[in-house]
Every structure is written in structure tokens, then in C-alpha cells.
Amino acid sequence: MNTRLQALAAAGIALAAAIWFACVARIYFMHDDHMYVVTASLIGQYALYTDLVFLQMPLVAYVFAALLKLFSSYEALVLFNIIVTLAACAVALRSLNSRAPWVLLLTWLALMGSYAVITVAGTTSNHALQLLFCAGLMAVIFSGPASAKRAVLAGVLYSLMVQAKLNSLPFALPLALWLWQSGAFWRHGFRAAAAGLVMAIPSLWLLAQNPAAFWYANITAPLLNNVLRQVSSLGDVMTMLLRQFNMPTVGALLLVVAMALLGGQPAAMGKRTGLWVTFITAALVAALLPGKVFDNHLAMFMLAVCSAAGSLLMALHARMPEQDQRRFTLICLLPLALLGAGLLGFSGLLRQEPDKATIMSRVAADYQQALSQQPTCAQQVFSTSAIPLIGGALKLHPASASGPFIIRITPNEVIAQLMQSRSALVVGYHADTPYEQQLVHTAQATGYTSHAMGTYTFIQRTATWALLLPPCN
């Protein structure tokens, strides 16, 4: 019976992964994607931070740059992030230390059905790599007491997390608690710190090259953006958290945990309870650190919550008599049966609109056509949404690497730089923003001519794009 259950659970995990994988790329788009992809495409031509104002830590830029060298395609980066997010969910299951098939399946569905995790997988941002390293750190910490090898691996994973996104810093707290619980805090702590520092050498080298530019891109500019966009209120954060727990798969897992607790003991997790609470707290603090909070910032928090719930369920299941375990399995079958239709409905497979990669290709084709029909003296092109312009006839202006963020902070300086360089402009996606309106107005006043490209819809945002060319006299 147990072998059959394991086989069925494995089949369920594989089926859910296939459905999720097939649809997640098409149901979410974030304008931040342009910053990540365009920066990666320009790294070979310009120096990161000195020439390219990239408002993130450097790891993902170099990973994406390597992928673009190999595949030269935006779709490859989308596919990479989907695979990485899927891998993060799989690695997170290792923190459960469980072979109970329905516990694993329920937790797997909750992880993949988390709205925050879906938004990470559907973008080409650095959240996916951060999520994978977070899952790895969680798996190491909850695999057992700290040892020499585990301490080194934990230090490496923590370092990679920070180099993926700076808001990973709070995870030093659960790492330190885990090392403290080992009884050899200083010895294992030294190993973890040394391994982390060695792994951070590339980022430290970039910092040494231009400390002011590195600090501006990673600290000053993000803070200025937060001022302009306003920090999320408590009500905003609570709404986002409620949206996470309202997802069917997450709710099903928590419901089964609640039902199991009625016949179990809350202390079933033992010493791991404090470590789980610390890890979840660190994940929530990390989500709130950027100030302006979005759903994808909560991905690590949901990863930890779902894994902790699965771990508690596993502990309760292990303490049940065999007869109760069978009953428990039947309890799990009901939410699992109900989740199939819900997951499929939310997945986007039933939607008719084209996926975002197809729309990007359309924009690129229309851009090339508009450019071919108009002679221009421009040598470069700028856009806050420059992914479709990669590999075109005109070189990308390095200011395109920061997407909409630096022009939002210092519009006068960026626009003056663009007018001086007589760069072509592609506008439209951010047409409702003051900085793009100022850019278009200044360009038209300077003699730029406008050439329509088309109207495109990225998920919920519809905009008419245009190519603006400078005067050539």
C-alpha cells in the first residue's frame, strides 16, 4: 500500500509540475524584466555599475549574460527562471525530512500554488536565484545539526543569496541560531564566514573597482525609488499576505495541518520549532526591507511557511498510530481532489491571449520595420522597455540598462544625456508616467519625429508604442 501511495504521489508531483511549467511563463509580466535582460546583454560592452546603473547585486546579471551568450534569446531567460523556481520548490521539500507521500504532495502543491512563487517564476528577475539559494539554505539548516561540511555549504549559500539580492541579509539570524545550537558556534561560524567571503570575491572586486557607483546602484538609487513610489502601508502588506494564504493549494495545506493538530501535539517538531520561527521571521523581514513591497518579495516567506507547515504535518503524521495514518491519508485526498480544477483554472492554460515572449517578438519585428522605413543618423536607441530592441540595427544606449528606474529619479539628467547623444527613442510602455511624458515632450521640442509601431498588451497593460528619431541636420 505504501509503495502504491508513493507512486501515486510521485505521479501527482510530476503532473502538477508539468501543468505549472507549461503555463506559468504566460501569466505574469513585470517591467523590471527590462532592467535585468538589457543589463545582461550590455555587460560585454560596458562596465557594470560604472557605465551600467544596475539597481541590484551583480550575480544575476552575469548569469543572464552567460545564458544570452549561449542562447541569444529572451525566452531562454524566461525558461531558466521557471526551471530555477521549480528547482527551489523541489529543494525546499528536502527540509521536511519526510517520505510520507501525501505530505510531500500537499506541500509541493502549496509551494507551486503560492501566488508569490508564481510571480517569481513568470519573470526574468533575480528573485528566482535568490529563492533557490534560500531553499538550499533551508534544506541544509533543517537537515540536522551543524557540522564542518554543512557549515561551509550554508556559508556558500548565504553568500550567494546576498549576491543575488541584498535583502537576503536577515537570513544571517537563522544561520547564526543554527550554528549556536550546534554547540560549536565559533568553530563552525568561522567556516561558514570564510566560505561565504571566498564566494563573495567577485562582488567584492566590483565594489573595490568603484565603491561610489556600487553604493549608489545598490543602496542610494533603490532608496530614492522607494521615496518616489512610497513605502507600502501596513494595509497593503496585509492585503498581499491575505492573497498568498487565499490561494487554494496553500489553504488546503494549512487546513490539513489544522485538522491533524486536533489529534496531535503542537510540540511535535521539538527543537526545530524555534528555528522555523526564526527562518520565517527572517523571510518576512527580507520581504519588507525594500520598502515598496510587491508579491514576488514574499516568495521566500511563502517558501518557508509552506515548508514549515509540511514539516509540522510530517512530524504529526509520524506520531500517529498506523490506523490514524490511514485516516489521515483519506483526509488528504479530499483537498487534493478539489485542487486539480482550481490549479488548472488559475494556471492560465484556459486563457486565449498570446504569451509575453510572442508579444516581445511582435514588438521587435515592428521596431525593425519602422526603423527600416526611416533613414536616421542615430547610432544608439534608448527605451525604458528595451528587451525587444536587443540585437537590432541600433546599439542600445547604456541608460536603457536601468529600465524605468534611474530616469524616474533624475529625469532631467538622463533626458539631457539622451538629447546630447541624439539617440533614437522607443516609447509607449510607460506613456502614463511623468518621466516618459517629459522625455517625449523634450524630444518633440528638439525636432524628433514620431513613427507608430503598434499597440500591444502585456498581461493587463495595453499601450501604443512609437519610434522617435532625431533630426539629422
CORUR-V758087 format. One record per helix or strand of 3 or more residues. SS is the DSSP state (helix for helix, strand for strand). FROM is the first residue (numbers start at 1). LEN is the number of residues. Records with the same first field share a line. If there is no record, write none. Layout:
BEGIN
SS->FROM-LEN / FROM-LEN
END
This chain:
BEGIN
helix->2-25 / 33-10 / 59-13 / 74-23 / 101-13 / 115-7 / 127-15 / 148-17 / 166-16 / 185-15 / 201-9 / 211-19 / 234-12 / 248-15 / 266-4 / 272-18 / 295-25 / 322-26 / 356-17 / 387-3 / 398-5 / 405-5 / 411-11 / 434-12
strand->380-3 / 424-4 / 449-10 / 461-9
END
